[in-house]
Amino acid sequence: MELETFLHDLHYDVDKTKPPGWEIDWNDKPLPYKLYRGVPTVTLAAEIPLVLPANRPLAGAAAREYPGAGSGANTLRKPGPPDLRTIGHFLWYAYGLAQVSDSILATMGPGQDVFRMQRRFAPSGGGLYPNELYVYLNIGELPEGVYHYDTAHHRLALLREGRFDGYIARALGNSCDVGRCFGVAFVSSMFWKNFFKYNHFSYRLQALDAGAMMGQLLESAKRFGWEAGVHYRFLDRAVNRLLGLSGQEESVYAVIPLSAESADVWFAGMARQPPGAITAERLCSELPAIQHDQYVRSKRIKPYPLLNRMNEASMLESLESLGPVGLPWMEAGGSSGRRTAAGERYRLPVTERLEYDFASACRQRYSPDADFVLGSLEPERLAALLREATESFVYRNDLDGFMEPSAPRAPRVGLYGILHQVEGIPDGSYRYDSAECALLRLRPGDLRLWVQEGMPAHNVNVLQVPLVLHVAGDRRHYLPALGYRGYRIQQMEAGMLTQRVLLSAAALGLNGHPLLGYDARLCDELYRLPEQRLASLIQIPVGWTRPSPRLAGALHG
């Protein structure tokens, strides 16, 4: 299959991504987390802080006491280099096991056991969590080196000991002064962990799930008072070699340096090498290969050659230039010159950025199925949701030429929505204009039934929600500018924005359920996206919920 055809099928002909007669072997499913065996481990503190207020970033030894947490005070603590205890808190909020829940699903028959899920704060398709989190740490309390975050045991597993500041900096094209960072996070995708269920459709899920986890990680870093920057362009084989990954079973998708210093002095702070001076082959020759024993539980791992082809086609072998990438913008009148069809514009109420307890919002967030209840939505709450989701999504990255997050720019992915019973705003489909804090109506009328009919599973009753959001982006998935790497970058950004929507909704007493089971062609037409050269990437019903019929227990000390 041609790779561009495969990407098209992932969105518009999903049935073609699974072979006829595909059956899921539930008895041989992998674990939702990776386990290393026979390597040194460091147990992290289990006494997790249960309050992370909006205006009091916490870091270092001062984080142990959390004075005044939740008081609403606006005094900011100047963060310092973190200790191991704080690193453990951060990793737990970013990707730790947060809750075990038991549910009885409507599809279960007599005698079937309860459905058990080990939840984390970021959502994942089917609760399979195909991504893994690694960290390079230099904090003085433990040996310098590369660690895997063992989610199952809340501990660090040492994979390679040593100081690798220069190696990582060169793998990033010398666009980051790694020596000024206390750590670097690596987000990978482990292909088998959701291929066993979704077959080749897992390629889309892996990048979206990675983005959701990255969104959670970046928001967690803010609450601990740290600065972060996302690198999408790096030498894949060199980074995989550092972590001991083959690239055939698992590969790194994003690299995220973390620092207690201002990003002005370390993000893009080093002089870049001349074009072509840094290659993956050269860097790999500097490190011996490592291979560790790992346990995934599956006895028979089926091949996934198409996923390997996509991963190989997305890899960078050299870094000739890391300047800003000219990509299509979302906003009308942006660099693409794109315009939406004329329609009525509704200005939303002016609201302040939300100040909320991040830890509480994380605990309240879940993905409702039959738990939505019909209710109207005030325009002030809608405005606060859309503003917080889009403004918290702004972040430093290597695609924007390392600009300040506050620098004016147009987003590469944006929000569209189907509205129903929003006070003062007629039903219809809308585009959210984040620059003007306004909604542009594209089609009038109650369109919920159209959306419901486009959902093959019908696991969520869209008729019960006042808001169905869609994240949309460039229809070509940045292929002209970034090649096949552009597709996974776009999906990661869609996942990052999705997580901001979910956290903002939870902070406002609402909840949302990210879905890929929807008719993308239908939704594209509801927003007139084809004429804007855009495509819908994920669907998020958002609304009020009743208590979920499940037994849940938190996992923290």
N, C-alpha and C positions, 0 to 999 in steps of 0.2 A: 504494500500500500504506500502511495505517496504521502509524505509527511504532512503537506498542506491539506490534503484530503482528510487525513486523520484528524487534524485540528478542527476542520469544518464539521466532521462527524461528531466530535466531542460536544458540540453545541447544538447542532441541528438534526443529526441522525444518530441519536445515542444508541439505538438498537444495533447499529453496525459495529459498535465498539466491543460487542460481546459475540463470541461464536455461537452458532445454533446449538442448543442442547447444553449450554453451560450450566453446570451444577456446582453448588457451593458445598464443600466438605467441611461442615461445621465441627466435626470431630477432630479435624486436623488444623484448626485455625491457629494462627500465631498469637503470641501474647501481645497486648497493646503497648508493651514497653520492652526495651532491649535490656538484656542482662549479660554483663561480662563476668567471666569466671577466671579465678586465678590471678587477679591483679590487685595491687594495694588499694584500699578504700579508706575514705575519711567520712565518718558519720557526721551529719549536719544537725544543728539544734532543732529539736522538735517543738519547742515552745514558740509557736508562731504568733506574732502580734495580730490581734483581731480588729484593730482600728488603724487605718492609714488615711488621715485627713487630707483634704485637698491642699491646704495652704501651709503645710508643715512638712516639707521633704525631710526624710530621715535617713541618716547614713552613719556609718562608723560606730564607735562605742556608745555615742549618745543615743543611738537607736534602741538601746536596751531598755531605757526607762520610759520613753514615749510620754514625756510630761505634757500635760495640757491637750492630749489627743482628743479630738472631737469637740474642743471648746469653741471653735470658730475663730480663734486668734489668727491674726495675719502675719505674725512674726515668722520670718524664714530662718531656719538654721543653715549656716554655711556648711555644706557637706564636706567631709574629709574622706581619705582613703578608707574603704570599708574593712571591717574585720570579718573573720570567717563566719561568725554568727549572723551578721547582716547578709552576707552572700547566701547563706542558707535560706533566710527569709525571702530574699529576692527570687531565688530559683523556685521556691515553693509557689510563690504568687505567679511566676511566669509560666511554669509548666508542671507543678507538682500535683500529686493525687490529692484532690480536695474533698471528695465525697464518694461514698458507696451508696447506691440506691437500688432498691428492689421494686419492680413494677409488674403488674399483670396487664398484658396487652390484650386489646380486643380481638386480635387474630389468634390468640392462644386457644387451644382446644382443651377438653377435659384431661386431667392428669398431667398437663404440661407444667413445668416448673416456672417460677417467677423469672422475669428478665432482669439480670443483674448488670449494672453498669458502674464502672469506676470512672468518675467524672473528674475533669480538670476545668479550670476556669475558662479556657478557650474551647469553642465547639469543634467537633470533628465529625465528618461524615460517618454515620454508623457507629460512632464512639470507638473507632479503631485506632486513631492517633498514629498515623504513619510517619510522623516526624520525630526526630531525636534532637536533643540539645547537648552541645559540647561547649566547654569553656576553657580558654587559656587564661590562667590566673597568675598574678604576680602581686601577692598581698602580704608576704612575709610570714604568715602563720602556718604555711604548709609548703611542701616542695614546689618550686616553679615547674610548670608543665601544662600539659593538655589533659583535661579530665572529661569524662562522660558523666552527665547528671543522671544518676540511677533513680528514676522516678519511683520505682517500686519500693525502695528502701530509704528514700530521701538521703542520699549520700553521694559522694564523688568517687569515681573510679579512675585512678591514675593510669593513663594510656601511654604517655611519653613524657619523661622527666627532662627538664632543661629549660634554658632561656631561648626563646624563638622570636624575639621582637623583630629582628632584622629579616628573618625568613618570612614572617607574616606580612611585614610592610612591603617587601618585594612582591609577594603573591598578590597584594592589593595595588600593585603598580606604583608603590611609594606615594600613595595618596593619603596616608595616615601615619602619624608619628606614634607608633604602637608603644614606644617606650614611655609615653605620657599617659597610657591607659592602664588601669589596674586589671583589666580583663578584656577578652574578646570572646563573644558568643558565636557559635557556628550552628546554623539551623540546617539539618539534613532531611532528606526523604529516604525512607527505607521501603523499597518498592513492594516487597511481598506483603507487607503488613495490611494493605488494603486491596492489593491485586487479587488475593485469594477470594475476595467477595465480589469486587466490581470489575474484574478483568481490566481491559485497557482503559475503561472510563476512569480508573484510579489515577491516571496521569493528571487529569484535571483536578481531582480531589486533593491530590498531594500538595499541589502548589497553593490551592485555596486554604487548606488546613495549615500549611506553613505560614501563610500570611496572617491567619487568625492568631496563631501562636506568636508571631512577630508583633502584631498589634498589642497583644497582652504583655509581651516582654517590654516593649517600649513604654507602655503606660506604667508598668511596674517600676521601671528605671526612673521615670519622672517622680514617682512618689518617694523614692529613696534619695532624690536630689542629685541624680547622676545625669550626665550627658551621653548621648548615643548617636551613632550615624550608621546608616545601612549601606553596605557595599553589595551591589548586584553583579558587578564586573570584577572578576578575580580569576586567577589561574586555577581552574578546577582540580586538575590532577595534582598540583602541588599542595593544595589545601587538603585534598583527600588523603594524600600520602602522609601529611603531618598527623592526621587523625587515625591513620591505619584503615581507611576505607578503600574498597576495591574500585568503586565507581560503577560496578556492575550490579551489586546488591543494594548499595546505598551511596548517595552522593550529596555533597553540600550544595544548598540553594542560595544561602545568604550568609554574609559575614558582618557582625555587628560589634564594633569596638565600644567599650564602656569606660568612662572616665569621670573622676570627681572634679576635673579641671574644665574650664571653658573650652568648648569645641573649637573656638577660634584659633587656639594654639596647637591643636593636634589633628583636626580633621582637614585634610588637604594641606597640612602645614609643612610638608617636606618637599624638597626639589625633586621633580620627577626625572626618571632616567630618560635618556634619548630613546626615540621610537625603536622598538624591536630589540632593546637591550635585555629585556627580561622575558624568559620563556619558561614554560612549565617543565620542559625536559631538563633545562639547566638547574632549576631549583630542586627537582626531584632527585637529581644526582647528588645533592648535598646531604640528603637524609637517608639512612638505612630504612628499608621497608620493615614494618612491624605487622604482626598478625596475632590477634588475641582470640581466645576461646570465648564464644558467645552462645547464648541459648535463646531460641525463638519459639520453641515447643513444637513447631510443625515438623512432621516426619518426612513429608514429601513436598518439596517446593517446586511448583510448576514453572517452566520457562516463560519469560516475558520479553521476547526479542524486540518487539516494537517499542517498549519503554526504554530499552537499552539504546535503540537507534535514536530515539528522541533525545536522550541524555547525551549521547556522543555528539549529535548534531548541534547541541546547545553549548558545548564546552568551548572555552577560550584557551588557545595554546600560547598566545603572547598578548601583551598589552601595549599597543602602539600609541594609544591616545585615550585619556580619561576625561576629556573635556565634556561640557554639557551635550546631551543628545537631543537633536531636534525631533521631538515626538509630537503627534497630534494632541491638541489641547481639548479639554471638554467644553469650556465655556464658549458660547456663541461669540463670534468676532475675535476668537483667539488666533494663534498663528496658523491654524488650518483654514481660517476663513469660513468656518462652518456656521450655518444659520439654522435655527429651528423655524418651523412654520409659525406664522403670526397667530397669536392667541391672546386671551385676556390674561392680564398680569395681576396677581394679588400679593400685595406687600404684607409680610408677616409682622407681628408685633416685635418691637425691638426688645431683646432680652439680653441679660448678662450671661457670661459663661457660667456653666454650672460649677458650684462648689459642693462636692459630695465626698462621702467616705468611700474610698475606692474599695476597701476590703468588704464593706457591706454590699456594695453593688455587685462585686464578684460572687458573693455567696447567694445573692438573690437571682442572679442570671441563670436561666435554664431554657431549654428549647421546648415550648409547649406543643402538644399535639391536639388532643381534644379538650384542652383546658382553657381555650380562649372563650371569653364571654362578651356578648355584644354591648357596646357602650360608645358614647360619643367622645370626641376629643376636642379639647379647647385649643384655639389657635396659639395661645401662649405656650402650651406644653409642646405642641408640634414645632413651633419655632425654636424652643429650647433644645429639643431633640436634634433637629437638623443642624442647628448651629454648633452644638457641642460635638456631634459626630464628625462634621467636616473640619472644624477648626482643630480638634484634637488629633486629626489625621495628618496634619502638616508635620513633616519630619525632615531631618537632614538625610541626604542620600547622594550617591555618586552620579545619578542621572541629571540632576539639576545643576551640575557644576559646583557642588559643595556650597550652595548659597545658604544664608541664614534662614531658619524656618520662617521668620517674620518677613522675609523679602517677598514682594508681590510676585505671584505666579499663578497660573491656572492649573487645576488638578488634571491628572491623566485619567482618572476615573471619577464618576460623579453619581448623584442620586436622582432617581426618578421615582414617582409614586402614584398609586391608585388610591384616591381619597374617598371616604364615605363617612357621613355624619361628622364632619369637622365643622364646628360652629362658624358660620359666616363665610364658608368657602364651598362653592357648589361641588357636587360629586364630579369626578372625572379623572383623567390622567394628567400628570403635571411633571415638569422639570424644575428642580430646585436650583435657583441661581444663588450660589453662596455669596457672590460679591455684593448683590443687592438685597440679600435676605428676602427673596420673593419667590413666588411660584408662578410659572408660566403654564397656562392650561393648553394642552395639546388635543385632547378629545373630551367632550362633555358626556355626562351621564354616569349611571351606576354600572361600572364595568367589572364588578366582583365576580359575577357569574362567568364571564369570559375567562377570567383567571382560574376559577375553580375547574372549569371544563378542560383547561390546559394542564391540569395536574393528574398524571396517570395514577398515582398512589392514593390521592384523596385522604391523606393522613392528617391534614389540617383543614378545618372548615374556614375558608377565606371569607364566607359570608358573615362570620362573627367578628371580624377585625375592621377597625376604621382606617387602617393604613397598610398597604402592601408596597414595600419599597423594592426597587431593583437597582443594583449597582451596574452601571453601563460604562463601556470603554470602546476604544478604537476597534473597528470591525476586523482589521488586519492584524491585530494583536502585536503591533510594533515590529512586524516581520521585516519591512523594508529597512528599518534603522538598526535593529538588533538581531536580526535573524531569528532562529528558533528559540533562542534565549529570551526573546521578547515576550513569547507566549507565557512562559512561567512567571516572568516579572509582572505581567499584567494580572495574572491570577493571584499572585501574592499581594499586589496592591489592592485588589478587590477584597481579598480576605482580611487585610488590615483595616480597610474602611468598614467592612461588615462587623468586625469586633468592636470598633468605636460606636457603631449604631447600637449594638447589643448592650454595651456598658452604659451608654447614655440612656437607653430605654429603661434599663434596670434602675438607674439612679432616679428616674422619674416615675417609678411605680409600674412600669409597663414591662413587657417581655417580647422577644422576637424569636423566630425559628428560621434559621438559614436553610434554604432548599435549593437543590439542583434538579429535582423532579418537576419540571414545568416545561410548557411548550414555548421555546425561545422565539420561534418565528411569530407566534401569536403576540407575545409580550412586546417584541420589537415593533410590531405594527401598532399596538395600542399607544406607543409613544412616538410613532413616526421615526424610529431610529434608522431604518435603512437610508432614508434621504439625508441623514446627518452623518452617514458612514460610521455608525455606532452599532454596538451589539449589547444586549443584556447579558450579564455575567453570573448573577446570582439573585435569587428572590428571597425577600425577608418579610413575611407577614408580622406585623407589630400590633399589639393591642393589650387589652386588659385580660387578666387570667384569674381563675378560681384556684384554690389549693389543689395541687396535683395529688392524685391517689397513688402515692408511692411512699415507701419507707426509706428514709435517707438518714445517713449518719456522717458527720464531718470527720475528716482525718487530719487532726492537728493535736499537738500537745497542749 
